[in-house]
Amino acid sequence: MTITYRTSPPLTNAALNQLFAAAWENHTTIDFRSVIERSLAYICAFDGEQLVGFVNLAWDGGVHAFLLDTTVHPDYQRQGIGQTLVQRAAQVARACSIHWLHVDFEPHLRPFYESCGFTHTEAGLMRLNP
């Protein structure tokens, strides 16, 4: 198995939805086009031509960027792919003069994000839709 990484390659909704359906319980098919069109960048991991990992680098138009949707296919987890996706997203952000890279995560993901270099901060969250 040789994993290759690409920054903002052409992607289909089918490939993204297939990856998300495999990795996230209760994923419902969505149209990713509007998401990736507004991204600063997104990083993908491929095994051959199969999409096996994805992370979205969103931004505020200034000096803050946000990691969203870090996803690795279950068959490929715990092999460093997620960390590499995050590291490459950070490199892209740095090259774009981003000063702050933010990520929100559930408590069980804290060890993963800490291993990627994130530090714990206090933050607020308001749920707008159930």
C-alpha positions in Angstrom: 0.0 0.0 0.0 1.4 3.4 -1.0 -0.6 6.4 0.1 -0.2 9.6 -1.9 -1.4 13.0 -0.8 -2.8 15.7 -3.0 -3.8 19.3 -2.3 -7.1 20.3 -3.6 -7.4 17.7 -6.4 -10.6 17.4 -8.5 -13.1 15.3 -6.4 -16.5 13.9 -7.1 -19.4 14.0 -4.6 -19.6 10.3 -5.0 -16.0 9.8 -3.8 -16.4 12.1 -0.8 -19.8 10.6 0.2 -18.4 7.1 -0.1 -15.5 8.0 2.2 -17.8 9.8 4.7 -20.3 6.9 4.7 -17.6 4.4 5.5 -16.1 6.6 8.3 -19.1 8.4 9.9 -22.1 6.6 11.4 -25.3 8.0 10.1 -23.7 10.0 7.3 -26.3 11.2 4.8 -25.3 12.0 1.2 -24.6 15.7 0.7 -23.3 18.0 -2.0 -19.7 18.8 -1.2 -19.2 21.2 -4.1 -20.1 24.3 -2.2 -17.9 23.3 0.7 -14.8 22.7 -1.2 -15.3 25.7 -3.5 -15.1 27.9 -0.5 -12.1 26.2 1.1 -8.7 27.7 1.4 -7.6 24.2 0.4 -8.3 20.6 1.2 -5.9 17.7 1.5 -6.7 14.2 0.3 -5.1 10.8 0.8 -5.3 8.2 -1.9 -4.5 4.5 -2.2 -4.1 4.3 -5.9 -7.1 6.3 -7.1 -9.3 5.4 -4.1 -9.9 8.3 -1.8 -9.0 7.1 1.8 -8.6 10.4 3.7 -9.7 14.0 3.6 -9.4 17.2 5.6 -10.8 20.6 4.8 -9.0 23.8 5.5 -11.6 26.6 5.8 -10.7 30.2 6.6 -12.1 33.5 7.6 -10.4 35.5 4.8 -7.8 36.8 7.2 -5.3 35.1 9.5 -7.5 32.3 11.0 -8.1 28.9 9.4 -10.1 26.0 10.6 -9.7 22.3 10.2 -12.9 20.6 9.3 -14.0 17.1 8.5 -10.8 15.2 9.2 -11.7 11.8 7.9 -9.9 8.5 7.3 -11.5 5.4 5.9 -11.8 2.8 8.8 -9.6 0.3 6.8 -6.8 2.9 6.8 -7.0 4.3 10.3 -4.1 4.2 12.9 -1.5 4.3 10.1 -0.5 8.0 10.4 -2.7 9.1 7.5 -4.8 11.5 9.6 -1.7 13.1 11.2 -0.2 13.5 7.7 -3.4 15.2 6.5 -3.4 17.6 9.4 0.4 18.3 9.0 0.0 19.0 5.3 -3.0 21.3 6.0 -0.9 23.2 8.5 1.9 23.6 5.9 -0.6 25.0 3.4 -2.0 27.4 6.0 1.5 28.5 6.9 2.4 29.1 3.3 -0.8 31.2 3.0 0.3 33.4 5.9 -2.3 32.0 8.3 -1.4 32.8 11.9 -3.9 30.6 13.8 -5.1 27.1 12.9 -8.3 26.1 14.9 -9.9 22.8 15.3 -13.0 21.6 17.3 -13.3 18.0 18.3 -15.0 15.6 20.7 -13.1 14.6 23.9 -12.2 11.2 22.6 -10.2 12.9 19.7 -8.1 15.0 22.0 -5.1 12.6 22.0 -5.1 12.6 18.2 -5.2 16.4 17.8 -2.6 16.9 20.6 -0.3 14.4 18.7 -0.7 16.7 15.7 0.5 19.7 17.7 -2.7 21.4 18.9 -3.0 22.6 22.5 -6.2 22.7 24.5 -8.1 26.1 24.6 -11.4 27.2 25.9 -14.0 27.8 23.2 -17.7 28.4 22.9 -20.2 26.7 20.7 -23.8 27.6 20.0 -26.0 25.0 18.3 -28.3 26.7 15.8 -30.1 23.8 14.3 -31.0 20.5 16.0 
